[in-house]
Amino acid sequence: MKRILTLFVTLLISLYSLQGYSQLLLGVRGGQSISGITFTPEQDTRPLTNPLIDVGLILKHFAHEHVGFQGELNYTQRGYLSFVDSTYYYKRVNSFVEIPLFFQVRTTRNSFFAHVNIGFSASFLTHSKAGKNTTISQIELSNYKLNVLRDNYFNYGLKGGVGLGYDFSWGTIQLDVRYLYGLGDLYYYNYSGNPTRSPAWALNGSVSFMFNLSNAKKERAIFEDNRDISPNINQI
């Protein structure tokens, strides 16, 4: 966890030090997801449609008006629902610390913008809950005991989507819809009884509020330019 925070802070400092056209924003985001698992061999599964938490910090930098990068540090949930032994429904909800990184292309009109995100996501499983019942609505979740031989703690995948936003003088409000296509597995394939493949998928909607850290830098630059020009004007 400390290494993840260190990486995020290092990225913030590195982007802030870039010169030229620079828009640097830092803020918070929150949303909800639906998700599922695709098993091989195939199992009778259903997506979890009850809202799953997806919140975190967001950092965005544009060195060009229409092309930039966006990174996040999130707490997010994913899971699945399966039908077991023709009797029970089994539900599992997993919680992750996630770092998605996006290449972002946007188009702007006045203060409005629309963008496309193309990126990659890496996540670490922190804890999990599971339960089963003959009726989905009556499933009660309890702590799922993770096993390093059975459960894969590290997951990764492709992540992308589209979004809309508005730039204010103080910062930005942004809406996003994203899809995660998992490449890693939730379960290790070589553990007895585990499926050979178990990648996750997730559909997410979120809203972000970001403060523009570049404003103070731009105001200082304008003030310094005016101070350099004023002595020459007085000499005319």
N, C-alpha and C positions, 0 to 999 in steps of 0.2 A: 504494500500500500504506500509506504514512504517513497519507494522508487517511482511509482506512478505519479505521485504529487510532485516530486522533483522534476520529472520529465515535463509535466504540464507547466510548471513555473519557468523552466529553462526555455520552453517554446515561447512563452509569453515575452520573456526578456529578449530573445533573439529577434522576434518579429518587431518589437518596439524599436529596436536599434536600426531597422532598415531605413534607407534614405529615399528621396524622390517622392512621387505620389504615394501617399500612405494613408490608408484608413484602417485603424485598429480598434476593434470593439471587443468588450468583455462584458459578460452578463450571465443570466440564469435562464434555464428552460424547464418546461414541465409539460408532460403529456401522458397519454395512455396508449396501450398496445393490445393487439390480439395476436396470438401466436400458436404454433403447432410444431410437430415433429414428423418427419418423413422417414419411416422405418424400412429397412431391408433386412430380412424378408418383410413383406407388407403386413401391417397390422391394422386392425379396425380402430382407427383414431379419429378424433374430432378436434378442431381448433378450440382453444380457450377464448371465448368471446366476452367473458366477464373482464372488466377493465384491469389491466396490469400496469403497475407504476413505471414511469420513465421520467426521471428528473436529473438535473445536473448543471454543470458550468459549461459555458460556451465561449469560444475565442475565435474571432474572425479577422482576417487580414487581407486587404486588397492593395497590391502594389500597382495594379492597373484598374481602371474604372470598371471593366467588365469581366475580369478574371481574378480569382483569388483562392484562398484556402480557408477552411473552417475545421477547427478541432474541438473536441468535447471531452469532458470527464463526467460520466454518468453513473447513476445507480438505476438499474433496469431489471425488469422481471420478464421471464419467458417460461413457457410450460406447454403441457399437452393434456388431453383427455383421451383415454383408451377404454375399450370394452373388453373385459377379461373373463375367460371361462364361460362366456355366454350368460353371465349372471351379474357380475360386478362392473361398475364403472370405476376406473382408477384415474385419479387426478394428481398431477405433480406440478408445482410452481417453483421455479428456480430464480434466485437473485444473483445478479452479476455486478461487478464493477467493470465498466466498459469504456474503451477509448476508440471512438470513430474519428477518422480523418477524411475530409472531403476536398476534392477539387471542385470549385464552384464557378459556374459561368452564369452571368446575369445580364439582363437588359433593363434599362432604366427609362423612366418617363417622369419628368419633374421629380417629385420625391418618392414616387412609387417604383418598385422594382419586382421582377420575377426572376427566379433562378432555378438552375438544375444542379443537383449534387451527384457526384460520382465518387465513390470512395470504398474504404476498407474499414472493417471493425474488428477489434480484438477485445476479448472479455475474459474475466476470471470469476469462476463460480465461488461465491462466499457462503451461501447456505441454501437449503432447500426444504420444502414442506410437501407432504403427500398424504393421500387418504383414499378410501374406497367405500362404495355403498351401492346398493341396488338402484338408488335414485340419485340423479346428478345433483339436484338441489339440496340433498341431505348429506352430501359428502363433507366431513369435518377434517380439516388438515392438521397434521401434527408434524413435528420435526422429523425430517428424513436423515438418517445417519449416513453421511458420505463415506465412501470407501475408495481409497486412492487406487486400488486395483480394479475396481468396477466402474467408477465414475470419473469422467474426464473433467478436470477443473478448468482447463484452458480451452476456449472456443474462439473461432474466427470466421469471417465470412465477408461477402461483398455487400455493400450497403449504398443505397442511392435513393433519390426522390426529387420532388419539386417543391417550390415554395413561393410565397408572396411576402412582401414587406413594405414598410414605410419608414423613411428616414426623417427624424425630427432633428432639431438643433442639438439636443442633448444625447441623441442616440437613435436606436432602431427597435421597432417591433416587427417580429417575423413569425410567419406561420409555415409549418413544414408538414409534408406527408412523405413517409419513407418506407422502404421495404428492405428487409434483411434476408439475404440468401446464404444460409449457413454452409460452410465448407468443412468444418470440424464436426466431431460427433459428441453427443452427450454421454454415451456409454462406450467403454473400450470394447472393441470387437472381439478381442481374444480372451475375454473373461467368460467363463462357462455360463451359458444361457443368455448372453447378451446378443442383440442384433448385430449384423455385420456393418450396418450403417445407421446412424441416428442423427442427421443434421437438422437444425432448427430453421424455422422461418418466422418472421414477425412483420406485422404491418403496424405502423405507428403514426400518430398525429400529435403535434406539439406546438406550443407557442413560446417564443423567446423574447426577453427584454434585455437589450444590450446598451451599455454606455459607451459613447465614442471617446476613446482615450486620445485620439488625434487632435481634438479641438484645442486643448491647451497648447499643444505643440505648434499648431498653425497660428494661434493668436500671438504667441511669442515671436514667431517668425515675421508676422506682419508688423508688429511693434518695432522690431529691430530694423526692418527695412525702412520704416518711416523715420526712425532716428538717424539712419545713415543718410537719408535724402535731405533732411531739414537743414543741415549746415550749408549745403550747396545752394539751397534756395535763398538763404540769408545773404549769401555772398553776391547774388545777382544785383 
